[in-house]
């Protein structure tokens, strides 16, 4: 199923600041009800990296810390402490969209540990689902979503996401995102697994890259937003307000200079993505190592549903390519679900079509069903991959809809207009994480 993230989930971040507590005013820094540095702490899990201690006393010139390995004093200088109204950790679609919204209300720091565009968003191919066809309905989209989620989804959240999807699409277009249009001049809508209607808005097979480009361009042109690349988030800065844990910002490591940089803000937004790289094979870029979830857990935020990890059914199986990559990939190359939505058929290596045996929806079943079916075939037949064939479709249509996939496969001697694509499931999407409400609020 195409990601609904650009629909209601983005909206859910807009008002995240409502639930953050502890600051009374903001002028040339922060004024707290009590001195926050008296009890300011990294959570215990970070002690193996750098542990804050009271070395003498706190002064405005620096907060001193003892590096446990050497017991020598390291200071975070005043020049290394930055004050913003909002701090955003992560530069994917959620973080950038939130930054653009709250920049209307104050200054924003966007922190990312790599280049700003290097996010899961940038690697998304298929598209974004929204009800834009007159024959479609919000109720139908909701039903498809609930069924694909085995009725474990929160129904109110699903309703918000499906209802607000069209508005979010038009917002992205207003921000400069360019999506494919059909011959009638309307947005071209593709179909993907789990969907009963065509509702996938896309930019060829590089939708995430186009959304990331448009949002990042808007962020870089906003005078209220500062982007700090190559800043690795170490831990959240918290204090206790009675029984409540209050977040005041985050400490980061500039991985180019080895300088610890502290960000203090009224609101801290975690938009740091998943943890695909805990698995041997994932479609996620190297930045997806679960840092945000780990920091949130150490800060006593509630983490839930971590057992739900979506495996994309069709990542490119390099060992099935005519010309294999000379260097192992850092992440698996995704073959978008839209290939199956456009009529792609799955075969085992005996050229037997197998999906109708597992599900009446065949190749258009939800991702988890297709991934499990492929896994079963591989185990039954002791094979390493299956084949996804789109070559029976018109050549021009294939190249127009899937130029990125065609180009990548051609590098390795495979012509997708004439040959099937070797594919295998790979870890793709973390369904769990920090528990948050519809306004993005957490228990911290």
C-alpha positions as CSV (number, residue, x, y, z in Angstrom):
1,X,0.0,0.0,0.0
2,X,1.3,3.5,-0.8
3,X,2.3,5.5,2.2
4,X,-0.4,7.7,3.7
5,X,2.2,9.7,5.5
6,X,1.8,12.9,3.5
7,X,-1.9,13.0,4.3
8,X,-3.0,13.1,8.0
9,X,0.3,12.3,9.6
10,X,1.9,15.5,8.6
11,X,-1.0,17.4,9.9
12,X,-0.7,15.6,13.2
13,X,2.7,17.3,13.7
14,X,1.4,20.8,13.3
15,X,0.3,21.3,16.8
16,X,2.9,19.3,18.6
17,X,4.0,22.2,20.7
18,X,0.7,22.2,22.7
19,X,1.9,19.5,25.0
20,X,5.4,20.6,25.8
21,X,5.7,22.2,29.2
22,X,8.2,23.9,31.4
23,X,9.0,27.3,29.8
24,X,7.3,30.5,31.0
25,X,8.9,32.9,28.6
26,X,11.4,33.3,25.8
27,X,13.8,36.2,25.6
28,X,17.5,36.1,24.7
29,X,17.4,32.5,25.7
30,X,15.0,30.6,28.0
31,X,13.4,31.4,31.3
32,X,12.3,28.3,33.2
33,X,10.2,27.9,36.3
34,X,13.3,26.5,37.9
35,X,16.9,26.3,36.8
36,X,16.6,23.5,34.2
37,X,20.3,22.8,34.4
38,X,20.1,21.8,38.0
39,X,18.5,18.5,37.0
40,X,19.1,18.6,33.3
41,X,20.3,15.2,32.1
42,X,20.9,12.9,29.3
43,X,19.1,9.7,30.0
44,X,21.2,6.9,31.5
45,X,21.5,5.0,28.2
46,X,24.0,7.5,26.8
47,X,26.5,7.2,29.6
48,X,28.8,5.1,27.5
49,X,29.3,8.0,25.2
50,X,29.4,11.1,27.3
51,X,27.9,11.6,30.7
52,X,27.0,15.0,32.1
53,X,28.2,15.7,35.6
54,X,28.4,18.7,37.9
55,X,32.1,19.6,37.6
56,X,32.2,22.3,40.2
57,X,29.2,24.4,39.3
58,X,27.2,25.5,36.2
59,X,28.1,28.7,34.7
60,X,26.6,30.5,31.7
61,X,29.9,30.0,29.9
62,X,29.6,26.2,29.7
63,X,28.1,23.0,31.0
64,X,30.9,20.6,32.0
65,X,30.9,16.9,31.4
66,X,33.2,14.1,32.3
67,X,34.0,11.7,29.5
68,X,33.9,8.4,31.4
69,X,36.6,6.7,29.3
70,X,39.3,9.2,30.2
71,X,37.8,11.1,33.2
72,X,38.9,14.3,31.5
73,X,36.7,17.4,31.4
74,X,35.0,18.3,28.2
75,X,32.9,21.5,28.0
76,X,30.0,22.5,25.9
77,X,30.8,26.2,25.3
78,X,28.3,28.9,25.2
79,X,29.2,29.3,21.5
80,X,28.2,25.7,21.0
81,X,24.7,26.2,22.5
82,X,22.0,27.3,20.1
83,X,18.6,28.6,20.9
84,X,15.6,28.1,18.6
85,X,11.8,28.2,19.1
86,X,11.6,24.8,17.4
87,X,14.1,22.0,17.0
88,X,13.3,19.3,14.3
89,X,15.4,16.1,14.3
90,X,15.2,14.6,10.8
91,X,14.9,16.0,7.3
92,X,12.4,13.7,5.6
93,X,8.9,14.6,4.6
94,X,7.5,14.8,8.2
95,X,10.3,17.0,9.6
96,X,10.5,19.4,6.6
97,X,6.8,19.8,6.4
98,X,6.6,20.5,10.1
99,X,9.5,23.0,9.9
100,X,7.7,24.9,7.1
101,X,4.5,25.2,9.1
102,X,6.0,26.3,12.5
103,X,8.5,28.7,10.8
104,X,5.4,31.0,10.6
105,X,5.5,31.2,14.4
106,X,9.3,31.3,15.2
107,X,12.8,30.2,14.5
108,X,13.4,26.6,13.5
109,X,16.5,24.4,13.6
110,X,16.4,21.3,11.3
111,X,19.1,18.7,12.4
112,X,20.2,15.9,10.2
113,X,23.1,13.5,10.5
114,X,23.9,13.3,6.8
115,X,23.1,15.5,3.8
116,X,19.6,17.1,4.2
117,X,18.2,15.1,1.3
118,X,19.4,11.7,2.6
119,X,16.2,10.4,4.2
120,X,13.8,7.5,3.6
121,X,11.5,10.0,1.8
122,X,14.1,10.5,-0.9
123,X,14.1,6.7,-1.6
124,X,10.3,6.3,-1.8
125,X,9.2,5.4,-5.3
126,X,5.5,4.5,-5.7
127,X,3.5,7.5,-4.6
128,X,1.1,8.9,-2.1
129,X,-2.5,7.7,-1.7
130,X,-5.4,10.1,-1.7
131,X,-9.0,10.1,-2.8
132,X,-9.0,12.2,-5.9
133,X,-11.2,10.2,-8.3
134,X,-14.9,10.9,-8.4
135,X,-15.6,7.1,-8.3
136,X,-13.5,6.8,-5.1
137,X,-14.5,7.7,-1.5
138,X,-13.0,8.3,1.9
139,X,-15.0,5.4,3.2
140,X,-13.5,3.1,0.6
141,X,-10.0,4.3,1.4
142,X,-10.6,3.8,5.1
143,X,-11.9,0.3,4.5
144,X,-8.9,-0.6,2.4
145,X,-6.6,0.8,5.1
146,X,-8.3,-1.0,8.0
147,X,-8.3,-4.4,6.1
148,X,-4.6,-4.0,5.1
149,X,-3.9,-3.2,8.8
150,X,-5.7,-6.3,10.0
151,X,-8.1,-4.0,11.8
152,X,-5.4,-3.1,14.2
153,X,-5.3,0.5,13.1
154,X,-6.7,3.4,15.1
155,X,-9.9,4.2,13.2
156,X,-9.9,7.9,14.1
157,X,-6.4,8.3,12.9
158,X,-7.2,6.4,9.7
159,X,-10.2,8.7,9.1
160,X,-8.1,11.9,9.5
161,X,-5.4,10.5,7.2
162,X,-7.9,9.5,4.5
163,X,-10.0,12.6,4.8
164,X,-7.2,15.1,4.7
165,X,-5.2,13.3,2.0
166,X,-6.4,15.4,-1.0
167,X,-5.7,18.6,0.8
168,X,-2.2,17.5,1.7
169,X,-1.5,16.6,-2.0
170,X,-2.6,20.1,-3.1
171,X,-0.4,21.6,-0.4
172,X,2.6,19.7,-1.8
173,X,1.8,20.9,-5.3
174,X,1.5,24.5,-4.0
175,X,5.0,24.1,-2.5
176,X,6.4,23.1,-5.8
177,X,6.1,19.3,-6.1
178,X,5.4,18.2,-9.6
179,X,3.4,15.0,-10.1
180,X,2.5,13.1,-13.2
181,X,-0.6,14.1,-15.1
182,X,-2.7,12.0,-17.5
183,X,-3.8,12.9,-21.0
184,X,-6.9,14.5,-19.6
185,X,-4.8,17.0,-17.7
186,X,-5.7,15.6,-14.3
187,X,-3.3,14.0,-11.9
188,X,-2.4,10.5,-13.0
189,X,-3.6,8.0,-10.4
190,X,-1.9,4.6,-10.2
191,X,-3.1,1.6,-8.3
192,X,-1.1,-0.4,-5.7
193,X,-1.6,-3.4,-3.5
194,X,-4.5,-3.3,-1.0
195,X,-6.3,-0.5,-2.9
196,X,-9.7,-1.0,-4.5
197,X,-9.3,2.2,-6.6
198,X,-6.7,4.1,-8.4
199,X,-5.6,6.7,-5.9
200,X,-1.8,6.8,-6.0
201,X,-0.4,10.2,-6.9
202,X,3.2,9.9,-8.2
203,X,6.1,11.4,-10.0
204,X,7.1,8.5,-12.3
205,X,8.9,6.1,-10.0
206,X,10.7,8.7,-8.0
207,X,7.9,10.3,-6.0
208,X,9.8,10.6,-2.7
209,X,12.7,12.3,-4.5
210,X,10.4,14.9,-6.0
211,X,8.6,15.6,-2.6
212,X,12.0,15.8,-0.8
213,X,13.3,18.2,-3.5
214,X,10.3,20.5,-3.3
215,X,10.2,20.6,0.5
216,X,13.9,21.0,1.0
217,X,14.0,23.9,-1.5
218,X,11.2,25.6,0.4
219,X,13.0,25.0,3.7
220,X,16.4,26.4,2.4
221,X,14.6,29.5,1.2
222,X,12.8,30.2,4.5
223,X,14.7,32.8,6.5
224,X,13.3,31.4,9.8
225,X,14.7,27.9,9.2
226,X,18.4,26.9,9.7
227,X,19.5,23.5,8.5
228,X,22.4,21.8,10.4
229,X,23.7,18.9,8.4
230,X,26.1,16.2,9.7
231,X,24.9,16.7,13.2
232,X,24.3,13.4,14.9
233,X,21.6,13.6,17.6
234,X,23.1,12.1,20.8
235,X,20.4,12.4,23.3
236,X,17.4,14.5,24.4
237,X,17.8,17.1,27.2
238,X,15.2,16.5,29.8
239,X,14.3,17.6,33.3
240,X,11.6,16.5,35.8
241,X,8.6,18.7,36.5
242,X,7.0,16.6,39.3
243,X,6.1,13.3,37.7
244,X,6.4,14.7,34.2
245,X,9.5,14.5,32.0
246,X,10.1,17.7,30.1
247,X,12.2,18.0,27.0
248,X,14.3,21.1,26.5
249,X,16.2,20.2,23.3
250,X,18.9,17.9,22.1
251,X,22.6,17.4,22.2
252,X,24.3,16.6,18.9
253,X,27.7,15.7,17.6
254,X,29.0,17.6,14.6
255,X,30.6,14.6,12.9
256,X,32.8,16.8,10.7
257,X,34.4,18.7,13.6
258,X,33.8,16.3,16.5
259,X,32.2,19.3,18.4
260,X,29.2,18.7,20.7
261,X,26.5,21.2,19.8
262,X,23.5,21.8,22.1
263,X,20.2,22.9,20.8
264,X,17.7,24.3,23.3
265,X,14.1,25.0,22.2
266,X,10.5,25.4,23.3
267,X,9.5,22.4,21.2
268,X,11.4,19.4,20.0
269,X,10.1,17.3,17.2
270,X,11.4,13.8,16.6
271,X,11.1,13.0,12.8
272,X,14.1,10.7,12.6
273,X,12.6,7.8,10.8
274,X,12.8,4.1,11.3
275,X,15.5,1.4,12.0
276,X,15.7,-0.6,8.8
277,X,19.4,-1.2,9.2
278,X,19.0,-3.5,12.1
279,X,18.1,-6.0,9.4
280,X,20.6,-7.6,7.0
281,X,18.6,-6.4,4.0
282,X,16.6,-3.2,3.9
283,X,15.4,-0.6,1.4
284,X,16.3,2.2,3.8
285,X,19.3,4.4,3.5
286,X,22.2,4.1,6.0
287,X,20.7,6.9,8.2
288,X,17.8,4.6,9.3
289,X,19.3,3.3,12.5
290,X,16.6,4.0,15.0
291,X,18.4,6.8,16.8
292,X,15.2,8.8,17.5
293,X,13.3,5.9,19.0
294,X,16.3,5.0,21.2
295,X,16.6,8.6,22.4
296,X,12.8,8.8,23.1
297,X,13.0,5.5,25.0
298,X,15.8,6.8,27.2
299,X,13.8,10.0,27.8
300,X,10.9,7.8,29.1
301,X,8.7,8.3,26.1
302,X,6.2,5.5,25.5
303,X,7.3,3.2,22.7
304,X,4.8,0.9,21.1
305,X,4.1,-1.5,18.3
306,X,7.7,-2.1,17.6
307,X,6.9,-5.7,16.6
308,X,5.2,-4.5,13.4
309,X,7.9,-4.2,10.7
310,X,6.7,-4.1,7.1
311,X,8.8,-6.0,4.6
312,X,8.5,-4.7,1.1
313,X,7.8,-7.7,-1.2
314,X,9.9,-6.6,-4.1
315,X,13.5,-5.4,-3.6
316,X,15.9,-6.0,-6.4
317,X,17.7,-9.4,-5.9
318,X,21.2,-8.6,-7.0
319,X,22.2,-12.3,-7.3
320,X,19.6,-12.8,-10.0
321,X,21.0,-10.0,-12.2
322,X,23.0,-10.8,-15.4
323,X,25.7,-8.4,-14.3
324,X,26.0,-8.4,-10.5
325,X,27.1,-5.2,-8.6
326,X,30.9,-5.2,-8.0
327,X,30.4,-3.6,-4.6
328,X,27.6,-4.7,-2.2
329,X,24.8,-2.2,-1.9
330,X,24.4,-0.2,1.3
331,X,20.7,-0.7,0.9
332,X,18.5,-2.8,-1.3
333,X,17.1,-1.2,-4.4
334,X,13.4,-0.9,-4.2
335,X,11.1,-2.1,-7.0
336,X,8.0,-0.1,-6.5
337,X,4.7,-1.7,-5.8
338,X,3.3,0.3,-8.7
339,X,4.9,-2.3,-11.0
340,X,2.4,-4.9,-9.7
341,X,-0.3,-2.2,-9.7
342,X,0.4,-1.7,-13.5
343,X,0.0,-5.4,-14.1
344,X,3.3,-7.0,-13.1
345,X,3.1,-10.7,-12.4
346,X,5.1,-12.7,-9.9
347,X,6.6,-16.1,-10.9
348,X,8.9,-18.5,-9.1
349,X,12.0,-19.7,-11.0
350,X,10.0,-22.5,-12.5
351,X,7.9,-19.7,-14.2
352,X,4.8,-20.7,-12.2
353,X,2.6,-17.8,-11.2
354,X,1.9,-18.3,-7.5
355,X,0.1,-15.4,-5.9
356,X,-3.5,-16.6,-6.9
357,X,-2.8,-19.7,-4.8
358,X,-2.3,-17.5,-1.7
359,X,-4.8,-14.7,-2.1
360,X,-7.7,-13.9,-4.4
361,X,-6.3,-10.5,-4.9
362,X,-3.2,-12.1,-6.3
363,X,-0.4,-9.5,-7.0
364,X,-2.6,-6.7,-5.6
365,X,-2.8,-8.2,-2.1
366,X,-1.4,-6.0,0.7
367,X,2.4,-6.0,1.1
368,X,2.5,-8.3,4.1
369,X,0.5,-11.0,2.3
370,X,2.7,-10.8,-0.8
371,X,5.9,-10.8,1.2
372,X,4.9,-13.8,3.2
373,X,3.8,-15.6,0.0
374,X,7.2,-15.0,-1.6
375,X,9.0,-16.1,1.5
376,X,6.9,-19.3,1.5
377,X,7.8,-20.0,-2.2
378,X,11.5,-19.4,-1.4
379,X,11.5,-21.9,1.5
380,X,9.5,-24.5,-0.3
381,X,11.6,-24.4,-3.5
382,X,15.0,-23.6,-1.8
383,X,15.4,-20.6,-4.1
384,X,16.9,-17.2,-3.4
385,X,14.5,-14.9,-5.3
386,X,11.4,-14.8,-7.4
387,X,10.6,-13.0,-10.7
388,X,8.5,-9.9,-11.3
389,X,7.5,-9.6,-14.9
390,X,6.1,-6.4,-16.5
391,X,7.5,-7.1,-20.0
392,X,4.0,-8.0,-21.4
393,X,3.0,-4.3,-21.1
394,X,3.8,-1.7,-23.9
395,X,7.5,-0.7,-23.9
396,X,6.8,3.0,-24.0
397,X,4.4,2.7,-21.0
398,X,7.0,0.8,-19.0
399,X,9.7,3.3,-19.7
400,X,7.5,6.3,-19.0
401,X,6.2,5.0,-15.6
402,X,9.4,3.3,-14.4
403,X,12.4,5.1,-15.8
404,X,14.4,4.9,-12.6
405,X,13.9,1.1,-12.3
406,X,14.6,0.6,-16.0
407,X,17.8,2.5,-15.7
408,X,19.1,0.7,-12.6
409,X,18.3,-2.7,-14.1
410,X,19.9,-1.8,-17.4
411,X,23.2,-1.0,-15.6
412,X,23.3,-4.7,-14.7
413,X,22.3,-6.1,-18.1
414,X,18.6,-6.5,-17.5
415,X,16.0,-5.0,-19.9
416,X,12.7,-4.8,-17.9
417,X,10.8,-4.4,-21.2
418,X,12.0,-7.9,-22.3
419,X,13.0,-9.7,-19.1
420,X,11.5,-10.4,-15.6
421,X,13.1,-8.6,-12.6
422,X,14.6,-10.8,-9.8
423,X,13.1,-9.7,-6.5
424,X,13.1,-10.6,-2.8
425,X,11.5,-9.1,0.3
426,X,13.4,-6.6,2.4
427,X,12.8,-4.6,5.6
428,X,11.0,-1.4,4.6
429,X,8.9,0.4,7.1
430,X,8.7,0.6,10.9
431,X,5.0,0.7,11.8
432,X,5.7,1.3,15.5
433,X,7.7,3.9,17.3
434,X,7.0,6.7,19.8
435,X,3.4,6.7,20.8
436,X,1.8,10.0,19.8
437,X,-1.7,11.4,19.5
438,X,-3.4,13.1,16.6
439,X,-1.7,16.4,17.5
440,X,1.7,14.7,17.6
441,X,1.7,14.8,21.4
442,X,3.7,12.3,23.5
443,X,3.9,11.6,27.2
444,X,7.1,13.7,27.4
